Amino acid sequence: MNYRVRLTPTAADDLQRLFAFLAEHDVLVAERARHAIEQAFMFLRVFPFACRKASPEYPFLREMLIEFGSAGYVALYEIETGDTVTILAVRHQREDDFH
């Protein structure tokens, strides 16, 4: 079964912010980061339960580590009704927390 992956407006804003930050320095690196994140979201379509729980109280709230370069990104998502995964936020691993 494949899940549908959707983004909240906050998550979409996060992706724009992260891309813009990298694009200021190197557009090709920004494109590679975008591709890595897209591939990770494709993984969630098939294996949404494979990632770690973000909270013991909420088993459907999860975090996915997305490798990129020497660090990477963290996507916070929720497994909703039996067929939808909602990306709630995305941040760089070196950021303090989700915005």
Summary of the structure (lengths in Angstrom):
residues: 99
radius of gyration: 13.2
end to end distance: 31.6
largest distance: 40.6
contacts: 270
relative contact order: 0.23
helix: 40%
strand: 32%
